[in-house]
Amino acid sequence: MRILAAALLAVPALFAQASQPLPGCEPRPEVGRILDAKLSEETLQQMKFTERVAFRRQVLEDLIVKYPREVEPYRRLIQATKQDDTDQYPALVERFQKQAEQHPDDPLALYVAGLALSGRNTDLSIQMLERARSQAQDFAWPALALANIYAPGTKRTDKKKSAEEIAAFFDACPASTNEDAQHRLRAGSSELQARVAQAVRARLATETDPKRLKDYDILWGLEFRTHPPQEHDALRKQVAADLKHLESLNPKQDDAEWLVFLKNGYKQAGASPETVAAREDRLIQAFPHSDEAYQIVSIRWEKAHKEPEDKTDAAAWAKYHIEYRAALQGWIARFTDSREVQREEWFDAISSDLQVSPEEGLGALDDYLAYIAAYQQPSINSYLRAAWFLVDHNWQPRRVFDILRDSDKLIHQWHVRMLGDNLCAESEEVWAANEVILRQSAAGNVLVAARLAEQPAEAQRFKPFIERELPANSWPTIETQYWLNRGRLSALEGSQADALTYYQKALHARKKPPNAYQGRVIDSLMDEARVLWKQMGGTEIAWKVWSQPPAAKIQELAESGWKKPAKPMPAFELADLSGKTWRLKNLEGRAVLINVWATWCGPCQAELPHLEKLYEKVKDRADLQILTLTIDEDLGLVAPFMKEKGYTFPVLPAYSFVAGLLDLVAIPQNWIVDTKGEWRWTGAPAVSDAEWEAAMLKQLESAKQP
């Protein structure tokens, strides 16, 4: 607060220089050097969280005082405060708004205030940004802020206006590699992206700073996205030539991140697995204790030690876990610079193991809680994870009350970071639903702990939330957890008949029983209901009748994984990785499954093997078609990924198409288009992994019917 107060006193001095030139597209070199040196990710991550927040704020405030006409310190301060220092954000907004009011003729002051107000008072933000631009037409930064305000997924979505604003930004800054601007550019026109790629390549041709040279990764993404697939082989040769040039500019290669950058470049160049592995070996040798080396070694281990395919095979999973933990112990001793392996991995490894001893398990929990308390931003998910570990093992249930004592505050802080006044209705629905899920998870852990500790009074603070009326059209996940918690609360209060009623309601609400996970099925709902049933003297025959939903309900729930799209499927003309062009109109007469995915998406990677098996079954049929749309930004990595995995289904690069179609993009997605080209359903079958292919085929077949 002393820093903010000092800054407020300095307002007239900071913006009294409005007659000076406005900031350019890049920070001046001396500012860039300070940002790189003092605020590198490596430097910040070594600090404890509170120290990191204070240090970053101080560095940025000092830069603002010394270089008041530079944009980047303001941008970073706004972003960091909104994300990591939520309680201080209102004061920061007030400060910058006051500066704009005192200097209404300064485009920089107006822009900074507009940026801070975006998402908080977006109407006023737009006014500030528009005024800034009207006073300085070639000042690029207001255009980028406006492009974000009008982008898909916002309440004020205007794709045309957003595209015009991002084009205006790149007209002023044609070679910018600003992350925010590049994100918006990916959904822009191919012509604009190609123009930016040309400008970036020209700029990088004269660059020598290794930190700036990493922008080649952005350049390659632009070039792959703006060239048809049949030209990608030529692009890979260009990437290989770029890599040779880059290695000559930085022969020492004394930076682990630089070596990772080169390795990923070789992947995009289409280098052989042996060449990529040699690059990885060089990194491991040069930086043997680094997090980058750990990532390579652990991924190699996972490739050599496949997880058991049968998720229910407890013996196979026990053997796998023994092997993994033995490897992990070696990694903990070896990769001393990796915070992840030193602080989190062991707790991850033992958290689901019911055979772990209390001494070992609680020791790992203590280390994990100490780490997140010191080094991570306070997170409700981290504390929910710790609470679940205790109740799952029936250890120290009273400790759960302390761990989740501040759950309301943590959830509120999370919600503030996620929300704003410029979210589209779909986004607001998603974030509101996630908030309810978090609150229900916290309540559920406390309810179970209260039962285990025989302290029912501890659950009373959640009673108003638990008994609150369920919102209409709630997600099935929310409905199931809601009735489960109602049952838990009633059981704690001694109302067993009510509890069984609520448990049955929860059983009927869920789409499907939980899948087996690592040799174990965790079904708290069924287990708790069965215990209570037996306590009340219920018979096994009656239990089977009571716990089984009616056949019609089972069918309804199985089909509830699908919903009708809110808009029609627009015509598309997209080339796949082999260069073949696919058009929606040419697919009429066939039922079409379209899967939307990306190489970096974990749930996608779990789903794609099932999709490949289904594709192999139907690829020769004339009445069905399977296509996939990738939204990868680094398109050069997709073909190597497909080759490595052995997938053969058609892949159509479609970032711009998907971003233009959807306001909110979440993957994986499955779309089914009927034989007339009508977009019939979006979603996925509500079945176990083992039943996925058969259920998806059934849904696809049904799209051939009127």
N, C-alpha and C positions, 0 to 999 in steps of 0.2 A: 504493500500500500504506500510505503514511503516513496518507492520508485514512481508510482502513478501520480502521487501528489506533486513530486518534483517535475514530472513531465507536464502536468497541467499548468504549473507556474511558468513553464517555458513556452507555452503556446504561442505568444506573440513573436518570440524570437524565431521559432521554427518556421512559421509561415509568413514572416515579414519579407521573405526573399522571393515572393511570388513572381517578381519580374525576371528572375533568373530562368534559364532554359528548363523545360520540363524533362523528366526522366526519359531515357531512351528504351530500347527493347531489351537490353541486357544491363545488369549492374556494372558500374565502372570497375575496372580491374582490381583496384585496391579493396573495394567492398566485396567483390567476389572472393578474393583471397582470404579475407577475414572470415567470411561465411564458411568457406571450405575448411579452413584450419580449425576454427573454434566450434563450429556447429556440425561437424561431420557426424554421421550416424555412429561411427566407431567411438568417437569421443563421448557423445551423449550417453550411449548405452552402458558405459563404464560407471556412470554416476547413479546414485540412488534417485528415485523418482522425484522427490521434493527438491533435491539439489539440482536435478536436471531441469526442472521447470523454472526454478529461480535463475539458474545460470543462463539458460537460453533467453529468458526475458531480459536479463541485464545486458547481455551482448547486443540484443536487438535494440534496446532502448539507447544504449551508448552509440550505436550506429546511427540511429535516428537523430540524435543530438549532433553528431559530427557531420553526418551527410543527410540533412533534412530534405534534400530534393531527390532522393533515391527511392524508388518504389519498393524494391525487394524487402528491406527490413520491415516496412509497414505490412506487406502481404504476409510475411512469415509470422509476425507478431499477432496479427488477427487470427490466422489459422491455428497457431499453437495455443493461444488463449482460449479459443472456442473449443478446442479438442481436449486440452490437458488441464486447463485452469478455469473451468466453467464458472466458478463462483465470481471470478474477477471480470468475466466478459461484459456484464452490463456496464461496469465502470469504464471499460475500454471504449465501448460504443459511445457512451456519453461524452467521453473526452474527445473523440474524433468528430462527433457531431458538433460539439461546441466549437472546435477549430474551424469547421466548415462554415458555421454561422458567423464567426469572427472574420473569416476571409472568403466571402462569397464570390470573389472574382478570381480565386486561385483554383484552377482545374485539378491540381494535385490534392488540395485539401478536400475538394468535393468528391474526388474519386475515392480517397481513403475512407471518408465517412460513408459513401455509398457502399463500398465493399463491406465495411463493418456492419452496416444495417441490413445487408442482404440476408433474407431468411428470418430476420427479427422484425423489421418493418420494411417489407420489400417495396411497398408503394413509394415510401419516402426515399428508399435506396434508388429506385428508378429515376425519380426526380433529380437527385443529386448527380447521378451518372450522366443523365441526359444534359444537364447544365454543364458538367465538366466537358463533355464532347462539343457542345455548342460553342464553348469558349476556345477550344483548341482541337480543330478537326483532325489533326494528324497525331494526337495523343492517343496511343493504341489501347491503353489498359481499360478505360471505361467500356470499350467494345467487348472485351473478353468477359468482363463482369456481367454485361447485359446478355451476352450469348449464354452464360450459365443460367441466368434468371429465366430465359425463355426456352431452355432446353427441354427435351422430352423428360417426363417424370416430374415436372413441376406443375403447380396450379396454373401458372401463366404460360403453359406450353404453347409456343408458336414456332413451329419448325422452320418456317420460311424466315421469320425475323431472326431466330437464332443463327441460321445459316448466313444471313446477311451480316450479322455482327461478327461472326468468326472470320468471314471473308474480309471484313474491314480491318480486323486485327492483323491478319496476315498481309494485307495490302501495306500496312505500316511497318510490320515486322516480318518480312517474307522468309527469313531464315531462322525464326524462333523455334527453339526446342523446349519451351516452357511446358511442363507436364500437363498443366490444366488446359492450355491451348491445344496441345497435341491430342488430348482426350476428346475435345470437341471436334477437332479436325477429322477424326476417324469416321465420323458420321457425315462429313461434308462431301462435296462433289469430288469425283475422281479427278476432274480437271484442276481443282484447287490443290488437292493433295499432290498431284504431279508437279505443280508449279512450286509448291513448298519443298518437295523433295529435291528439285533442281537447285533451289536457292541454298538449301542445307548442304548439299554436296559441294557447291561452290565455296561455301564458308569453311567447311571442314578441310578443304584442299590446302588451306593456308594455316591450319591449326596445328599446334605442337603440344599444348597442355594435355596430359593424359586424362584429366578429369573431363575436359571438354571433348576429347576424342571418343569418349564412351557414347557420345551422341550418334556415332555411326549405327548403333543399335536402333535408334529411332529412324534414321535414314533408311536402313534396310527394310524396316517394317513398312515405311511409306512406299518404297519402290516395289516390294512384293505385292502390296495392295493395289497399286496403280498400273500393274502390267498383267496382261492375260496369262493364264497358267502355261500356255505353250512357250512363253518367253522366260519362264522361271529358271530354266537350265542356264540361259545366258546370264541371268542375274546372279546365279550361284557362282559363276566364274568371276563376275565383278566383285562379289563379296570376298572370294579367295584373293583377288588382287588387292582389295582394301586391307585385308589382314596382313598380307606381306608388307604393305606400306606401313601399317600401324606398328608392326613388330620392329621395323627399322627405326621408327621414331622413338620407341621406348624399349631399347634393347635390355635394360636392366630388369624390367618386369618385377619390381620389388614391391608389388601390391597384390594381395590375394584377390581383391575384387577385380583388378585388371585381368588377371589370369582367368577368372570365371567369365568375364566379358569376352575374352578371346575364344575360350572354349565354346561358348554359345554361338559365337560367330562362325566357328568351324562347323557346327551343326547346321547352321543355315546355308553354309557353302556346300553342303552335301558331302562333307568329308566322311571317310570310312570310319566305322566304329573303332578301329585300331588307332587311327589318327586322333580321334576325340579322347580315347583312353590314354594316349601318350600325353596329351595336354593335361589331363587330370593327374596323371602320375607326376608331372612336373610341379603342379601346384602342391600336391601332397608332400613332395620332397622339400620344396622351398618353404612351405608354411605348415609343418607337421602338427602343430597344436591348434590350428585355426578352426573356426566354425565352418569355413568353406571346405576344408579338408574333411571334416566330420560329415558334412552333407554328402560328399562324394562316396566316402567309405561306407556310410550307412545305406545309401541307395544301392551300392554294389552288393552289399550283404543281402538286402531284401530281394534282389534279382536272383541271387544264388540260392536263397532259402525261401521258396515260395510258401505263402500261407496255405494251410490246408483248404482244399476246395469245399469240403463238407463242413459247413458251419456248425453242425451238431456233433462232430466227432471230438469228444472231450479229450480222449487219449492223445489224438494227433495234435490238438492244440496245446495240451500240457507239454508235450515233447518240444513243440515249436517255441513255447515260452521259455523253457529251460535253456534252449540254444540261444535265443535272443538275449536273455538276461546275462548269460555268460559273455556274449559279445559286448553288451552294453557296459559291463563292468570294466572290460578292457578299454572301451572308448572313454569312459569317465576318467580313467587314469591317464589316457593318452592326449585327449583334446581339451587341454586345460584352459584354452582361450574361448571355448564355446560356452556361453551362458546357458544355452538350451540344454546341452548334455549335462552340464554341471548342476543345474538347478531344477529342471523339470522332467527330464526323460525317465529317471528312475521311478518317480511317483507315477508317471504315466504307465510304466511297465507293470507295476504291482497293484494298481488301483482296482482292477477287476478280478484279482486273484483271491479267492476265498481261502486258499491254503496258506497264504502268507502269514507269518507269525505276528502277533500284536506288537512285539518289540520292533520288528523290521518295518511293519506297515505304519505304525504311529511315528517312528523315526523319520520315515520318508515324508509323511504328512507334515511334521514339524518343519522339516527343511523347506518343503514347498511353500508353506504359509509364511515362513520367514522371508523367503525370496520374493513372493508377490507383494508382501507388505512393504518391502524396502525398495524394490526395483521396478515394479509395475504400477501402472495407473490403477487405482482401486476399481475392481471389476466385479459385478455381481456374479458373472459366470464362473470366475475363479473360486469364489466362496461357495457357490452352489455345488461345484465339483467337490470341494473339500467336505461339505456337509453330506453329500450323497455317499462319499467313501465311508464315512463313519456309520451312517445308518445301514448301509449295505452290509457292513461287517459286524454290526451290533456292538460297536466299540464307543465308549465315552459319549453316550447320547446327550448328556447334559452340555457337552462342549458345543453341540450344534446350535444351542440357543445363543451362545456367545458369538459364534462365527456368523450367524445370520441376524444378529441384533440390529445392525445398520442396513438391513436389506432394503427397506423402504427408501432410504436416502440414496443408496447406490443405484437402485432402479430409476429413481427420479433423475439422478445425474445422467445416467445412460440415455434416458428419454429426452432430456434437454439437448444432448449432443445430437441425437438423431433427428429431432423434429425441428420445425420452423413454420413460418407462415406461407411458405411457397411450395408445399408438397401437393402433388396431385392426389385425388381421392383414393386411388389404388395404393399409393405409397402410405398415405395416412392410415388406411385400413391395415396394411401389413405391419407398420410400426406399432399401432395400437394393439393388434393381436399379439405381437411379440412381447409387449409389455405385460399383457395379461398372462401369457405363458410363463414369463419370469416370476411374476408374483405368485402364480399357482405353484410353481416349482419350489419357491421358498416356503410357501405355506405347507406344501406336502412334506418337505423334509422336516419341518418343525413338528408337524402332526405325528409323523412316525417316531421322531425322537421323543416326543412327549409320551407316547405309548410305551416305548422301550424303557424310558427313565421313570415311568409311573408318575409323571408330573403333568397331568392334563391341563393345569392352569396356564402352563407356558404357551399353549396354543390359542388362548383367548384373544390375544392381540390381533390374530388373523380372522377371528370369527366374523366381523362385519364384511370383510372382503369375501370370505368363503361363502357366506349366505346371500351375498348380493345377487340379484336376479341375473341370469345368464343373458347376454345380449342376443338379439335375433340374428339369425344367419351366422352363428359362430362357426369357426373352423372345427372339424371333428376332433382335432387334437385338444382344443380348448374345452369342448363339451365333455370329452372323456375325463380329462383331468379335473374338471369342475365337479362332476358327480362322484369321482373317486375321493376328492377331498371332502365333499359333503358326507360321504360314508365314513371316512376316517374321523371327522369331527363328531358325528353322531355316536360312533363307537366309543370315543373318549368320554362322551357325556353320558354313557350308559343306555343309550337308545338303540338297542341291537336291531329291533325290527326296522326302524328307520334306516339304520346303517345298511342292512341287507337290501332294502329297496333302492338306495342310492348306488350301491355296488352293482346291482343288476342293471340299473339305468346306464351306468358307465360301460358295462360289458356290451350292452346293446348299441351304444353310441359309437364305439370304436370300429374303424374300418376292418381291421384284421388283428389277430394276436401278434405280439412282437416276434420278429425273426430271431433265430439263434444267432448269438454273437460270440465268436471265439470259443465254441464248444459249450456254451451255456445259454439258456433261455431265461431272461429276467422278465417275469410277468408279475409284478407287485400286485396289480389289480386282482388277478385270479387267485394268487396265493393268499392275500389278506381276506378276500371274500370266503375262501374255502375254510380257513381257520375259524372265522366267525360262524360259518355254517355248522361246523362240527361242534363248536362250543354250545350252540343252541340245540344240539341233538338231531340235526338233520341227517337223513340217510344218503347213501351213495347214489341210489336210484333217483331220489328226488333232486339231488344236486345236479345230475346230468340234465334233468328237465329244466331246472331253474336257471342254470348257467348258459344254456344253449339258446341263442337268438332264434326266432322263427325263420323258416326257410326264406320267406319273402324278404325279411330284414337282411339276411345274409346276402341275397342277390342285390338288394338296394345298396348295401354298403360296398359291395364289390364294384358296382357301377359308379359309385360316388367319387371315384378318383378322377372322373372326367367331367368337364363342364363345357358349356357352349361358349365360343369366343364372342366377344362384344362387337366385333367388326368383321367384315368379309376379308378373305385372303386376296390381297392385291396381285395382279399379274406380275410375274417375275421372269427374267431372262438372265440366268446365271451360269457361268462355266464352272465345271468341276476341275479337280487338280490335273486331270488328263487332257483338259482342253475341250471336252464335250459340253455343248450348250444345252441347258435344260430350260424349258418353258412350261409354265403352268398350263397353258391352253393345249399343249401337246400331250399332257398327261390325262386328259379326259378319257373316260372309259376304264380307267384304273383307279382302285382305291390306293391312296398314297399315305405312307407314314413318313413324316419329316421330323428328325431328331435335331435339336439345337444344342451345341456343345462347344467346348474349348479344351485344348490340351492341358491347361493349368487347373481345370475344374475337377476336384476330387470325386464328387458324386457322379460326374460324367464318366470318369475313368472306371467307376464301379459298374456303370450301366452299359458301357460300350461292348464288353464281351458278350452280353446277352443279345445286344443288337446285332452283332456280327453273326451269331448263331442263327438268329431269325433271318437275317439277310441270306445266309447260305441256303436256308430252306426254301425261300420264295423267289430267289433272284431270276429263276428261269420261267416264272409264271407271267403270263400276259395280262392278268387281271389285277396284279398287285405290284407296287413299287415302293422301295425304301430309299430315301434320300437323307443326307445330313447336311446341316448348315453349320459351319464353324464361324465363331465370332472372335477368333484369335487375332490379337493385334500384331504379333510377330508371326506373320503368315509363313515365313520361310521355315518355321519349325514344324509345320503340320505334316508335310510329306515325310520327313525323317521319323516323326512319331508314328505315322501309319505303317511305315516300313518296319520299324522296330517291333510294333505290336502284331504285325501280320494281318491288319484289317484290310478288307477289300470293298467295303460299301462305298458308294459315291460320296465325295466330300465337296461341297460347294462353298467357297469363301463368300461370306454374306454379312459382314459386320454392318455395313451401311443399310442393307435391306432390313435386317432384324431391328436395328436401332430406330429406323424410320417407321417400322410397323408397330413396335411396342413402346408404351410409355415407361414401363418398368421391366427391365430385362433380368430375369433370374433363370439360371440353367442348372441341370438339364431341363429341357422342355420336349414334349412330344406332341406333335400336331397330326391330326388325321383329316385328310381331304377326301371327299367322296368322288364318285365317278363323274360327277358333273362339274368338278372343280370347286365345290362349295366346302369351305372350312367348317367341318362338322364338330370336331372336339379338340380340346387341349387338356393335357394332364398325363396321367399314367394309371395303369391298372392297380387297384388296391389289393395286391396279393403278395405272397412271399417271393423272395428272389427266385426260388426254384420254379415258381409258377409263372414268372414274368413273360417268358416267350410265348407260352400257350395263350395266356390272357391277352397279350398284345395282338397276337394273330387273330384271336376271336373278335376283338374290337375292330381290327382292320377289315376283317371279312364282313362285319356288319355294315361297314360304310358302302358296301356294294348294293345295299337294300335302300329303297326309297325312304 
